[in-house]
């Protein structure tokens, strides 16, 4: 099967040697998104809630570029530098997803790129 590279200006450009997403068949593998504002490539101002919302906006933009939406995500990985923010992620995630929710992992990590507090990646399957 051939690979298709997914790219959009509506999400932050890659800051390393990776693509925003790669599509193989009807499966799309989303690279990690941190709370960068696409136009400035800077972490969004505000607290953790604003940053979580920005990550979901970035993921949504890449999903749309691939021909899908957040609702097509079947597996979501969340990386937090403070697991005390887990309840906040759950609250905000409920604003972006409907049941049935995707499979998910939430992992506490020591550090993320650009000193972000949150990063998410995932896999979506297009209908």
C-alpha positions in Angstrom: 0.0 0.0 0.0 1.2 3.5 -0.7 1.6 6.2 1.9 0.2 9.6 1.5 1.6 12.5 3.5 -1.0 14.8 5.1 -0.1 18.4 5.5 -2.1 21.6 6.3 -1.2 25.2 7.1 -4.1 25.1 9.6 -1.9 23.2 12.1 1.6 23.9 13.2 4.3 22.9 10.8 6.5 20.0 11.8 9.3 21.1 14.1 11.4 18.0 13.3 11.9 15.2 10.9 8.3 14.0 10.7 5.0 14.7 8.9 1.8 16.0 10.4 0.2 12.7 9.5 0.6 9.7 7.2 -2.3 8.0 5.5 -2.1 4.3 4.6 -5.3 2.9 3.1 -8.1 4.3 5.2 -6.0 4.7 8.3 -4.3 8.0 9.3 -1.5 8.1 11.8 -1.4 11.6 13.5 1.9 12.9 14.7 2.0 14.5 18.2 0.5 18.0 18.5 1.5 20.4 21.2 -0.3 23.7 21.8 1.4 25.8 19.1 -0.6 28.4 17.3 0.0 27.6 13.6 0.4 31.3 12.5 3.1 32.1 15.1 4.5 28.7 16.0 4.5 29.8 19.6 2.8 28.1 22.6 -0.7 29.6 23.1 -1.0 32.1 25.9 -3.0 31.2 28.9 -3.2 28.2 31.2 -3.6 24.5 30.7 -7.2 24.7 29.6 -6.3 27.0 26.7 -3.4 24.7 25.8 -5.5 21.6 25.8 -8.1 23.3 23.5 -5.3 24.4 21.1 -4.0 20.8 20.9 -7.5 19.6 20.0 -7.8 22.4 17.4 -4.5 21.3 15.9 -5.5 17.6 15.8 -8.8 18.6 14.3 -7.1 20.6 11.5 -4.9 17.6 10.6 -7.9 15.2 10.7 -9.8 17.5 8.3 -6.8 17.7 6.0 -6.9 13.9 5.8 -10.6 13.9 5.0 -11.9 13.1 8.4 -12.7 14.6 11.8 -11.9 14.1 15.5 -14.8 11.7 15.6 -12.9 9.3 13.3 -10.1 8.9 15.9 -10.0 5.4 17.2 -6.9 5.7 19.4 -5.8 8.8 21.2 -2.6 9.1 23.2 -2.2 12.0 25.7 1.1 13.0 27.2 1.1 15.3 30.3 3.9 16.8 32.3 1.6 16.9 35.3 -1.0 14.1 35.7 -2.8 16.5 38.0 -4.3 17.9 34.7 -5.9 14.6 33.9 -9.4 15.7 35.0 -9.1 18.9 33.0 -8.2 16.8 29.9 -11.3 14.6 30.5 -13.6 17.7 30.9 -12.3 19.3 27.7 -12.2 16.1 25.7 -15.9 15.7 26.3 -16.4 19.0 24.4 -14.7 17.6 21.3 -15.8 13.9 21.3 -19.1 12.1 21.4 -19.7 8.5 22.6 -18.4 6.0 21.7 -15.1 7.6 22.7 -11.9 6.5 21.2 -9.5 4.1 23.0 -7.1 6.2 24.9 -3.9 6.3 26.9 -2.8 9.1 29.3 0.9 9.1 30.2 2.8 11.3 32.6 6.1 12.4 31.1 9.1 14.5 32.4 9.2 16.9 29.5 7.7 17.7 26.1 9.0 19.7 23.1 9.1 23.4 23.6 8.3 22.8 27.3 4.7 22.2 26.4 2.5 20.8 29.2 0.4 18.6 26.9 0.9 16.6 23.7 -1.5 14.3 21.9 -1.3 12.0 18.9 -3.6 9.4 17.5 -4.9 7.1 14.8 -8.0 7.7 12.8 -9.9 5.4 10.4 -11.8 7.0 7.6 -15.2 5.6 6.6 
